């Protein structure tokens, strides 16, 4: 089964509001084996909305629309839909009662314009919005189901989760979709593509590969399609087995650079290992100024393995808090292998952690020299078990990208020493 998503609103096109609805909706649809083949963002222009809707109805089994159902004049979706389907608008009494009750409970006089929120397409199936005032409408025709929902994310998510997704699931045609995401660190996208070119070319026709690059990371997403909407799995085997077999072959090519095969972020993979080992980590950061610690605590449950962190930007903080010898800083410089190791050892000692991670470098745009150029960074990882690693890197990018690359490299180095 195929679906198109249409998100409506000028605010999405000018960047005033980030369109998080589309990614969430697509993720949920894939979980019930519905394949999203198009996502569109349309402004508040009636002709454009109608044209995109007709195109989607011609190509998809399900069209999901969000936005334009509010009480103001720029909310035109219902009027456009009424013209498109050739029907009028009628008052849905249950929705009107909810709107009236909403204002009464708050002791506010209801503006007359809000009565318009209870208008729905004549003959449509109304899905009551129990967490908002704008109703959800379902129209069926031309072999396609069209759903119009509010654009407010928490209202859309409630309607999708509790009403629309179960409705779509009952329409299922037996098609199957499987995604598997493999996280690869330390191999540039183009280099990775060359290294696995033969493997990629050998993928069966029902398995697609996508490269999703980040700062030092490439997520390889394998998508396999079976049943009505895809080619049958190889040799009649299970689709999951087909994907697992391909990942096994990929592991033989780049195994040391793989940090996850279940779509985790790098910080999630680090947290999983720390949790499994019953260990904790602490950070001592100069050029990244707390970004490594931030990445670690982005993962839920991080309080179980994150001990603490020190942002030691100034040399006297490195000395006074972390115990880095002043003579070492004077002799080797704050950006050096010796200082990076001393910082990691210091935070290990100060926090009583199992692992200490440190960064010290030159993010730019100024501050570099011929011997120590902008982009230079040293990253150290020290374990209470005696394991340690310090690396010299040159990430010659923007200041922001330098910090992102450094933080990711630090996490991967920690992951590598633990596994």
Residue pairs with C-beta under 8 A, 6 or more apart in sequence:
1 33
1 34
1 35
1 61
1 62
1 168
1 171
1 172
1 173
1 175
1 228
1 229
2 34
2 35
2 36
2 37
2 59
2 60
2 61
2 62
2 229
3 29
3 34
3 35
3 36
3 37
3 60
3 61
3 62
3 63
3 64
3 168
4 36
4 37
4 38
4 39
4 40
4 56
4 59
4 60
4 62
4 63
4 64
5 21
5 22
5 25
5 26
5 36
5 38
5 39
5 40
5 63
5 64
5 65
5 66
6 40
6 41
6 42
6 49
6 52
6 53
6 56
6 63
6 64
6 65
6 66
7 19
7 21
7 22
7 39
7 40
7 41
7 42
7 65
7 66
7 67
7 151
8 41
8 42
8 43
8 44
8 49
8 65
8 66
8 67
8 68
8 77
8 151
9 17
9 41
9 43
9 44
9 67
9 68
9 151
10 43
10 44
10 74
11 17
12 19
12 41
12 67
13 41
13 43
19 41
20 153
21 66
21 151
21 153
21 156
22 39
22 41
24 153
24 157
25 36
25 64
25 66
25 156
25 160
26 36
26 39
28 160
28 161
28 165
29 35
29 36
29 165
29 168
30 36
30 177
30 179
32 165
32 168
32 169
32 172
33 172
33 175
33 176
33 177
33 227
34 62
34 168
34 177
35 175
35 177
35 225
35 229
37 59
37 60
38 56
38 59
38 60
40 52
40 56
42 48
42 49
42 52
44 68
44 74
44 75
44 76
46 76
46 79
46 80
46 83
49 68
49 76
49 77
49 80
50 80
50 83
50 84
53 63
53 65
53 80
53 81
53 84
53 146
54 84
56 63
56 144
57 63
57 141
57 142
57 144
57 146
58 142
60 144
61 143
61 144
61 145
61 171
62 144
62 145
62 146
62 147
62 168
62 171
63 144
63 145
63 146
63 147
64 147
64 149
64 164
65 77
65 146
65 147
65 148
65 149
66 148
66 149
66 150
66 151
66 156
67 77
67 150
67 151
68 74
68 75
68 76
68 77
68 78
68 80
68 151
69 75
69 77
69 78
69 117
69 134
69 135
69 148
69 149
69 150
69 151
70 117
70 134
70 150
71 111
71 113
71 114
71 116
71 117
72 113
77 148
78 89
78 119
78 120
78 121
78 137
78 148
79 89
81 121
81 137
81 139
81 146
81 148
82 88
82 89
82 121
82 122
85 121
85 139
85 141
87 121
87 122
87 123
87 124
88 121
88 122
89 119
89 120
89 121
89 122
90 119
90 120
90 121
90 122
91 115
91 118
91 119
91 120
92 118
92 119
92 120
92 126
92 135
93 118
94 126
94 128
95 117
95 118
95 120
95 126
95 128
95 129
95 133
95 135
96 115
96 118
98 128
98 129
98 133
99 110
99 114
99 115
99 117
99 118
99 133
100 110
102 133
103 109
103 110
103 114
104 110
114 133
117 133
117 134
117 135
118 135
120 126
120 135
120 137
121 137
121 139
124 137
124 138
124 139
125 137
125 138
125 139
125 140
126 135
126 136
126 137
126 138
127 135
127 136
127 137
127 138
127 159
127 163
127 164
128 135
128 136
129 135
129 136
129 150
129 155
129 158
129 159
130 158
130 162
131 154
131 155
131 158
132 150
132 152
132 155
134 150
134 152
134 155
136 147
136 148
136 149
136 150
136 159
136 163
136 164
137 147
137 148
138 145
138 146
138 147
138 148
138 167
139 145
139 146
139 147
139 148
140 146
145 168
145 171
147 164
149 155
149 156
149 159
149 160
149 164
150 156
150 159
173 227
173 228
173 229
174 227
174 228
175 225
175 226
175 227
175 228
175 229
175 230
176 225
176 226
176 227
176 230
176 239
177 223
177 224
177 225
177 226
177 229
177 230
178 223
178 224
178 226
178 239
178 240
178 243
179 221
179 222
179 223
179 224
179 263
180 221
180 222
180 224
180 243
180 244
180 247
180 261
180 262
180 263
181 212
181 219
181 220
181 221
181 222
181 260
181 261
181 262
181 263
182 219
182 220
182 221
182 222
182 247
182 250
182 258
182 260
182 261
183 217
183 218
183 219
183 220
183 258
183 259
183 260
183 261
183 263
183 264
183 265
183 266
183 269
184 192
184 217
184 218
184 219
184 220
184 254
184 257
184 258
184 259
185 216
185 217
185 257
185 258
185 259
185 266
185 408
185 412
186 216
186 257
186 409
186 412
187 195
187 218
187 254
187 257
188 218
189 211
189 213
189 218
192 211
192 218
192 220
192 254
193 200
193 211
195 253
195 254
196 250
196 253
196 254
199 246
199 249
199 250
199 253
200 209
203 209
203 222
203 246
204 231
204 233
204 234
204 242
205 231
206 224
206 225
206 226
206 230
206 231
206 232
206 233
206 239
206 242
207 222
207 223
207 224
207 225
207 242
207 243
207 246
208 222
208 223
208 224
208 225
209 220
209 221
209 222
209 223
210 220
210 221
210 223
211 218
211 219
211 220
212 218
212 219
212 220
212 221
213 219
214 408
215 401
215 404
215 405
215 407
215 408
216 404
216 405
216 408
216 409
216 412
217 266
217 408
219 263
220 250
222 243
222 246
222 247
224 230
224 233
224 239
224 242
224 243
225 231
226 232
226 233
226 239
233 239
233 241
233 242
234 242
247 261
250 258
251 258
251 261
259 266
259 269
259 412
259 415
260 266
260 268
260 269
264 272
265 298
265 299
266 295
266 408
266 411
266 412
266 415
267 295
267 296
267 298
267 299
267 411
268 299
269 415
270 281
270 296
270 411
270 414
270 415
270 418
271 296
271 299
271 301
271 302
271 305
273 415
273 418
273 419
274 280
274 281
274 304
274 305
274 355
274 418
275 301
275 304
275 305
277 354
277 418
279 305
279 354
279 355
279 418
280 304
280 305
280 306
280 307
280 353
280 354
280 355
281 296
281 305
281 306
281 307
281 353
281 354
281 355
281 356
281 357
281 414
282 306
282 307
282 308
282 309
282 310
282 347
282 348
282 350
282 351
282 353
282 355
282 356
282 357
283 290
283 292
283 293
283 296
283 308
283 309
283 310
283 347
283 356
283 357
283 358
283 410
284 309
284 310
284 312
284 322
284 343
284 344
284 346
284 347
284 356
284 357
284 358
284 359
285 291
285 292
285 293
285 309
285 310
285 311
285 312
285 358
285 359
286 311
286 312
286 313
286 318
286 334
286 343
286 358
286 359
286 360
286 361
287 335
287 359
287 360
287 361
287 362
287 363
287 377
287 402
287 403
287 406
288 359
288 403
288 406
288 407
288 410
289 311
289 313
289 403
290 309
290 311
291 403
291 404
291 406
291 407
292 309
292 357
292 359
292 406
292 407
292 410
292 411
293 306
293 309
294 407
295 407
295 408
295 411
296 302
296 305
296 306
296 411
297 303
297 306
307 351
307 352
307 353
308 347
308 351
308 353
309 347
310 317
310 321
310 322
310 347
310 350
311 317
312 318
312 321
312 322
312 324
312 343
315 326
315 329
315 334
318 324
318 329
318 334
318 339
318 342
318 343
318 346
319 325
319 326
319 329
321 346
321 350
322 342
322 343
322 346
322 347
322 350
323 342
323 345
323 346
323 349
323 350
324 339
324 342
324 343
324 346
325 342
328 338
328 339
328 342
329 339
332 338
332 339
333 339
333 372
334 360
335 360
335 361
335 362
335 372
335 376
335 377
335 378
336 360
336 378
337 378
337 380
337 390
337 392
339 360
339 378
340 358
340 359
340 360
340 378
340 379
340 380
340 390
341 358
341 380
341 382
341 388
341 390
343 356
343 358
343 360
343 380
344 356
344 357
344 358
344 380
344 381
344 382
344 388
344 390
345 356
345 382
346 356
347 353
347 356
347 357
347 358
348 355
348 356
348 382
348 384
353 384
354 383
354 384
354 385
355 381
355 382
355 383
355 384
355 414
355 417
355 418
356 380
356 381
356 382
356 383
357 379
357 380
357 381
357 410
357 411
357 413
357 414
358 379
358 380
358 381
359 377
359 378
359 379
359 406
359 407
359 410
360 377
360 378
361 375
361 376
361 377
361 378
361 393
361 402
361 406
362 368
362 372
362 373
362 374
362 375
362 376
362 377
363 374
363 375
363 377
363 399
363 402
363 403
363 406
364 374
364 375
364 398
364 399
364 402
365 374
365 399
366 374
367 374
368 374
368 375
368 376
373 394
373 396
374 396
375 394
375 395
375 396
375 397
375 402
376 392
376 393
376 394
377 392
377 393
377 394
377 395
377 402
377 406
377 409
378 390
378 391
378 392
378 393
379 390
379 391
379 393
379 406
379 409
379 410
379 413
380 388
380 389
380 390
380 391
381 387
381 388
381 389
381 390
381 410
381 413
381 414
381 417
382 388
383 417
387 417
388 417
389 413
389 416
389 417
391 409
391 413
393 405
393 406
393 409
395 401
395 402
395 405
395 406
395 409
397 405
